[in-house]
Amino acid sequence: MNLKYNVGYLFSATFVVLIFCSCFSSKPVNYFSNGSLDTLSLQQISIPEQVIQKGDLLSITIYSDNPEATSIFNQAGGTPAAAAPSAGISKSVTTNVAAPGSGAAGYLVDINGNIRMHAIGVVHVEGLTKEELAKLITDKLNNLGVLTNAYCIIRFNNFKITVLGEVRAPGVFTLPGEKASILEAVGLAGDITDYGLKDQVLLIREINGKRNYTFLNLTDPMVFSSPNFYVRQNDVLVVQSDTRKQTAMDQQTLAYISVGATVVSSIAILISLLK
């Protein structure tokens, strides 16, 4: 009788533990659930100007009243690196760089923050906005006296961001445009999983050669007015994981418990039949 009682007690305890472990789940948290959305206080949005960094690939196209003379300056660097797909988003990294400095793919900003242009020479571009660089190049062209009414258009050919952590489709994403928010970046990665912490999204950004770390809270509507709401090229987003997420070891332990409960249950049934 004692043996039967002990076996039954062990089976019951094991069954309770199994049920407790299998029923455990992480409580989902909605976006912007912390506070209320006040459109009056959030309607003023400031979009930061993108700044050129080392490793950027620039498309620089020069125009003037002298088409033949202008074509000489556009022999290198005027063509985009790759055509954007019809969907508008490419989950890849552009690697079609003809040569350091210039080429059909664009002007690659070297480790010193410089590019080299035909007839102009070395131009330091790191830390400049597109408008500032366009003015600098235009001034240099006008000083050469070769072109009339010269101007140029500059674009980023490798505007890419990286999204990692608790998202459904982590990866490196190349954007054809130069304006994307944190929410769009998360959307590209398939949204945050049920185990991702929406209030702890780590933004890693390089500013003037220094790496900066900032945590963003996507449950707070005030994130819309954050200076970090819009991503910059080469930004890295890491969605932190809930500590309650089951690890591979937890799943293995749960499997062992399930097998153990089955064995104990079978033994208890056999003993009951034999008695």
C-alpha positions as CSV (number, residue, x, y, z in Angstrom):
1,M,0.0,0.0,0.0
2,N,2.9,2.4,0.8
3,L,4.5,1.6,-2.5
4,K,1.4,2.3,-4.3
5,Y,0.9,5.6,-2.4
6,N,4.4,6.8,-3.0
7,V,4.2,6.0,-6.7
8,G,0.9,7.9,-6.9
9,Y,2.3,10.8,-5.0
10,L,5.4,10.9,-7.3
11,F,3.2,10.8,-10.4
12,S,1.0,13.6,-9.1
13,A,3.9,15.8,-8.3
14,T,5.6,15.2,-11.7
15,F,2.3,15.9,-13.4
16,V,1.9,19.2,-11.6
17,V,5.4,20.3,-12.5
18,L,4.8,19.3,-16.1
19,I,1.6,21.3,-16.4
20,F,3.2,24.3,-14.7
21,C,6.2,24.3,-17.2
22,S,4.0,23.7,-20.3
23,C,1.5,26.4,-19.4
24,F,4.2,29.1,-18.8
25,S,4.2,31.8,-21.4
26,S,5.3,35.4,-21.8
27,K,2.7,38.1,-21.6
28,P,2.7,40.1,-24.9
29,V,3.1,43.9,-24.7
30,N,1.4,46.2,-27.3
31,Y,3.1,49.1,-29.0
32,F,2.5,52.5,-27.4
33,S,0.6,51.0,-24.5
34,N,2.4,53.1,-22.0
35,G,0.6,56.5,-22.0
36,S,-1.9,58.0,-24.4
37,L,-1.4,59.2,-28.0
38,D,-1.6,63.0,-28.0
39,T,-1.5,64.2,-31.6
40,L,-1.2,67.8,-30.6
41,S,2.0,67.3,-28.8
42,L,3.5,64.8,-31.3
43,Q,2.6,66.5,-34.6
44,Q,5.9,68.4,-34.8
45,I,8.4,65.9,-36.2
46,S,12.0,66.8,-36.9
47,I,13.7,64.6,-39.5
48,P,17.5,64.6,-39.0
49,E,19.7,65.1,-42.1
50,Q,21.8,62.1,-43.0
51,V,25.5,62.5,-42.5
52,I,28.2,60.8,-44.7
53,Q,30.3,58.2,-43.0
54,K,33.3,56.0,-43.8
55,G,32.3,53.1,-46.0
56,D,29.3,54.9,-47.6
57,L,28.8,54.5,-51.3
58,L,27.8,57.8,-52.9
59,S,26.2,58.4,-56.2
60,I,27.3,61.8,-57.5
61,T,25.8,63.1,-60.8
62,I,27.0,66.4,-62.1
63,Y,24.9,68.7,-64.4
64,S,25.7,71.9,-66.3
65,D,25.0,73.9,-69.5
66,N,27.9,72.0,-71.1
67,P,26.7,68.4,-71.6
68,E,29.9,67.2,-73.3
69,A,32.2,68.6,-70.7
70,T,29.8,67.3,-67.9
71,S,30.0,63.7,-69.2
72,I,33.7,63.7,-68.4
73,F,33.0,64.2,-64.7
74,N,30.2,61.6,-64.7
75,Q,32.4,58.8,-66.1
76,A,32.9,57.5,-62.6
77,G,30.5,57.3,-59.8
78,G,27.3,58.6,-61.4
79,T,25.5,55.3,-61.8
80,P,23.6,53.6,-58.9
81,A,25.1,50.5,-57.5
82,A,22.1,48.3,-58.2
83,A,18.5,48.8,-59.3
84,A,16.0,48.5,-56.5
85,P,13.5,45.6,-56.8
86,S,9.9,46.3,-57.6
87,A,8.9,45.9,-53.9
88,G,11.2,48.8,-53.1
89,I,13.2,46.9,-50.4
90,S,16.3,44.7,-50.9
91,K,17.4,42.4,-48.0
92,S,21.0,42.4,-49.1
93,V,24.3,44.4,-49.0
94,T,25.6,46.1,-52.1
95,T,29.0,44.7,-53.1
96,N,29.4,45.9,-56.6
97,V,32.1,48.5,-56.0
98,A,34.4,49.0,-58.9
99,A,37.4,50.5,-57.0
100,P,38.2,52.4,-53.9
101,G,37.4,56.0,-54.5
102,S,35.3,55.8,-57.7
103,G,33.8,53.6,-60.3
104,A,30.6,52.7,-62.0
105,A,29.1,51.7,-58.8
106,G,29.7,55.0,-57.0
107,Y,32.2,56.8,-54.9
108,L,33.3,54.7,-51.9
109,V,34.2,56.8,-48.8
110,D,37.6,55.5,-47.7
111,I,38.9,54.9,-44.1
112,N,40.1,58.5,-44.0
113,G,36.7,59.8,-45.0
114,N,37.7,60.9,-48.5
115,I,36.7,60.3,-52.1
116,R,38.6,61.1,-55.2
117,M,36.9,62.8,-58.2
118,H,38.1,63.5,-61.7
119,A,39.8,66.9,-62.1
120,I,38.9,67.8,-58.5
121,G,41.1,65.4,-56.7
122,V,40.7,64.3,-53.1
123,V,37.6,65.6,-51.3
124,H,37.0,65.0,-47.6
125,V,33.3,64.1,-47.2
126,E,33.0,62.5,-43.8
127,G,30.6,64.4,-41.5
128,L,29.0,66.4,-44.3
129,T,25.4,66.2,-45.4
130,K,24.5,65.7,-49.0
131,E,23.7,69.3,-49.4
132,E,27.0,70.4,-47.9
133,L,28.9,68.1,-50.2
134,A,26.9,69.2,-53.2
135,K,27.8,72.8,-52.5
136,L,31.5,71.9,-51.9
137,I,31.7,70.1,-55.2
138,T,29.8,72.8,-57.1
139,D,32.2,75.5,-55.8
140,K,35.2,73.4,-56.8
141,L,33.7,72.9,-60.3
142,N,33.0,76.6,-60.7
143,N,36.6,77.4,-59.7
144,L,37.9,75.1,-62.4
145,G,36.0,77.3,-65.0
146,V,35.2,74.3,-67.2
147,L,31.4,74.1,-66.6
148,T,28.7,76.7,-66.8
149,N,26.0,76.7,-64.1
150,A,27.2,73.5,-62.6
151,Y,25.3,71.6,-59.9
152,C,25.2,68.0,-58.7
153,I,22.8,65.6,-57.1
154,I,24.1,63.2,-54.4
155,R,22.5,60.0,-53.1
156,F,23.4,57.2,-50.8
157,N,23.8,53.9,-52.8
158,N,24.2,51.7,-49.8
159,F,21.7,53.0,-47.2
160,K,21.5,49.9,-45.1
161,I,20.4,49.0,-41.6
162,T,20.8,45.8,-39.5
163,V,18.0,44.4,-37.3
164,L,18.9,41.6,-34.9
165,G,17.5,39.9,-31.8
166,E,13.9,38.9,-31.1
167,V,12.5,39.7,-34.6
168,R,10.9,37.2,-37.0
169,A,13.3,37.9,-39.9
170,P,16.6,39.4,-38.7
171,G,19.1,40.6,-41.3
172,V,20.7,43.4,-43.2
173,F,18.3,45.6,-45.2
174,T,19.2,48.0,-48.0
175,L,16.7,50.8,-48.5
176,P,16.3,52.7,-51.8
177,G,15.2,55.8,-49.9
178,E,16.9,57.8,-47.2
179,K,14.1,58.1,-44.7
180,A,13.0,55.2,-42.6
181,S,11.7,55.1,-39.0
182,I,12.4,52.7,-36.2
183,L,9.0,51.2,-36.8
184,E,9.7,50.7,-40.5
185,A,12.9,49.0,-39.6
186,V,11.1,46.6,-37.2
187,G,8.5,46.0,-39.9
188,L,11.2,45.0,-42.5
189,A,12.4,42.4,-40.0
190,G,8.9,40.9,-39.7
191,D,7.9,42.6,-36.4
192,I,9.0,41.8,-32.9
193,T,8.3,38.2,-31.6
194,D,6.2,37.5,-28.6
195,Y,9.4,37.1,-26.5
196,G,10.9,40.4,-27.7
197,L,10.9,43.4,-25.3
198,K,9.3,46.4,-27.1
199,D,10.5,48.7,-24.3
200,Q,14.2,47.7,-24.7
201,V,15.2,48.1,-28.3
202,L,18.9,48.8,-28.5
203,L,20.1,51.3,-31.2
204,I,23.8,51.2,-32.0
205,R,24.9,54.2,-34.1
206,E,28.3,55.5,-35.1
207,I,28.6,59.3,-34.7
208,N,31.9,61.0,-35.7
209,G,33.8,57.7,-35.4
210,K,32.3,56.9,-31.9
211,R,29.8,54.1,-31.3
212,N,26.8,55.2,-29.3
213,Y,24.2,53.0,-27.6
214,T,20.6,54.1,-26.9
215,F,17.6,52.1,-25.7
216,L,14.3,53.0,-27.3
217,N,10.9,52.3,-25.7
218,L,8.3,51.4,-28.4
219,T,5.6,51.1,-25.8
220,D,5.8,54.9,-25.1
221,P,4.2,57.2,-27.7
222,M,6.9,59.8,-26.9
223,V,9.3,57.7,-29.1
224,F,7.8,59.6,-32.1
225,S,9.4,62.8,-30.9
226,S,12.8,61.1,-30.2
227,P,15.8,62.3,-32.2
228,N,16.5,58.6,-32.8
229,F,13.0,57.8,-34.2
230,Y,14.4,57.9,-37.8
231,V,17.3,55.5,-38.6
232,R,20.5,56.5,-40.2
233,Q,22.6,54.5,-42.6
234,N,24.6,51.7,-40.9
235,D,22.4,51.7,-37.8
236,V,22.0,48.5,-35.9
237,L,18.9,47.6,-34.0
238,V,18.9,44.8,-31.4
239,V,15.6,43.8,-29.8
240,Q,16.3,42.4,-26.4
241,S,14.8,39.0,-25.3
242,D,12.5,38.4,-22.5
243,T,14.3,36.5,-19.7
244,R,11.2,34.2,-19.4
245,K,11.8,32.9,-23.0
246,Q,12.4,29.1,-23.0
247,T,16.0,28.3,-23.9
248,A,17.1,25.1,-25.7
249,M,18.1,23.7,-22.2
250,D,14.6,24.6,-20.8
251,Q,12.9,22.8,-23.7
252,Q,15.2,19.8,-23.2
253,T,14.4,19.7,-19.5
254,L,10.7,19.9,-20.2
255,A,11.1,17.0,-22.7
256,Y,12.8,14.9,-19.9
257,I,10.0,15.8,-17.5
258,S,7.4,14.7,-20.0
259,V,9.2,11.4,-20.6
260,G,9.6,10.9,-16.9
261,A,5.9,11.6,-16.2
262,T,5.0,9.0,-18.9
263,V,7.2,6.4,-17.4
264,V,5.9,7.0,-13.9
265,S,2.3,7.0,-15.1
266,S,2.9,3.6,-16.8
267,I,4.5,2.1,-13.7
268,A,1.6,3.4,-11.6
269,I,-0.9,1.8,-13.9
270,L,0.9,-1.5,-13.9
271,I,1.1,-1.6,-10.1
272,S,-2.6,-0.8,-9.9
273,L,-3.4,-3.7,-12.3
274,L,-1.2,-6.1,-10.5
275,K,-2.7,-5.2,-7.1
